[in-house]
């Protein structure tokens, strides 16, 4: 099979994504993987758009152990994309990937995802809160140097994990934690203990030093310090193995809401380590920890739901939890590189990376990709491909509960983007989004009721939906106000025609003029009201 030219252009991208799975030499020998061919076929980039071929490529790649293809197959079976919908099949694929991720997490290899959203005006979506603004970062550094221990610990945590756009730098993390610890801050002490327990190229592994710092922090009642002492006793590092002592410290930290301690209690009850095995208690602690963001707790919950251990078996719950773990894979780092490419104006590179993540089922990537496609700045896709593919992405995101995507589907059917114009289908999707409290969908429904588009014309329902839109979002107040004035003017005009209060020869002309230029008349009315209001205050 001849390798598509565009695939050769994108080769560095594929190599980068798979560096955790295969050596670079193997990638060079293969030139392009079956998984990459599946991706190209799925979007029609450089090759014929063919979902059937994409499925074949992904299937063979997943059989060969390719984790990303297994995740793609899990997602396809979960939603029934080009295959019959099957929760059990999705469970098999997702569990394989989740097992790999869990192994990494158990080795303290952090897998943090920065899902940056591109759209500023998407409903219920925050904008780029994942990044620390440069000016704010400089200000934080200044405060840290001035002795603010809270900021020192915060910056240390960001550098330890590589969060909010800051590089992962253990030397800087250690520097900030040490400054805080020397000033008597318990958090700084606890994180120094954590760094010495785990060890790195910067901080040598030392159980004795970890014990010292954890004890200093624990004596101050610090939850991380208490957890650290529990972990040392649980593993017998620096101290004799003692499950009773471990349980005592874990429980104290868990009572303070520390997720890692809650997780460890779950492990002890799950395995019967130093306590009587109790799957129900294990489930409760795993659930508490998962709600506080502990990823391994999510993995254990998935396993319990998948096997019916301590809880009624639920394939749906197991898949959703396994999925959450799978999305912590190293491939999620592409969210950042895709965002930076977008910011730098490299739209095609950004599109490819978001498209890749979207194939794996990342909802944010699907939204971002739809946004990029609508901008029509990408050169990799033919113009006649853009809106049908964008509609496909909005549908996939909507199936995952995204309200904004649901409104978009309604818009595409309303205006005929990527599909035939269909007011009835548009109204169905607007109704679904309105049920999820979308003010935009409510406004659109009001407009459709006002004009009888796809649904029976009903002025009363139009007014009701406009009211609901204004009540749901303050941002909808002005558009609703303008729409209300136009609605009432047109309604009044209709009543005048019916009642024949003036000469019929004038009304049709006035009616046509108002319908064509209603926005201009609305603005005139608003200006007149403002003038009257100002004059009234002056008098």
Secondary structure, 3 states (H helix, E strand, C coil): CCCCHHHHHCHHHHHHHCCCCCCHHHHHHHCCCHHHHHHHHHHCCCCCCCHHHHHHHHHHHHHCCCHHHHHHHHHHHHHCCCCCCCHHHHHHHHHHHHHHHHHHHHCCCCCCCCCCCCCCCCCCCCCCCCCCCHHHHHHHHHHHHCCCHHHHHHHHHHHHHCCCCCCCCHHHHHHHHHHHHHCCCHHHHHHHHHHHHHCCCCCCCCHHHHHHHHHHHHCCCCHHHHHHHHHHHHHCCCCCCCHHHHHHHHHHHHHCCCHHHHHHHHHHHHHCCCCCCCHHHHHHHHHHHHHCCCHHHHHHHHHHHHHCCCCCCCHHHHHHHHHHHHCCCHHHHHHHHHHHHHHCCCHHHHHHHHHHHHHCCCHHHHHHHHHHHHHCCCCCCCHHHHHHHHHHHHHHHHHCCCHHHHHHHHHHHHHCCCCCCCHHHHHHHHHHHHHCCCHHHHHHHHHHHHHCCCCCCCHHHHHHHHHHHHHHCHHHHHHHHHHHHHHHHHHHHHHHHHHCCCCHHHHHHHHHHHHHCHHHHHHHHHHHHHHHHHHHHHC
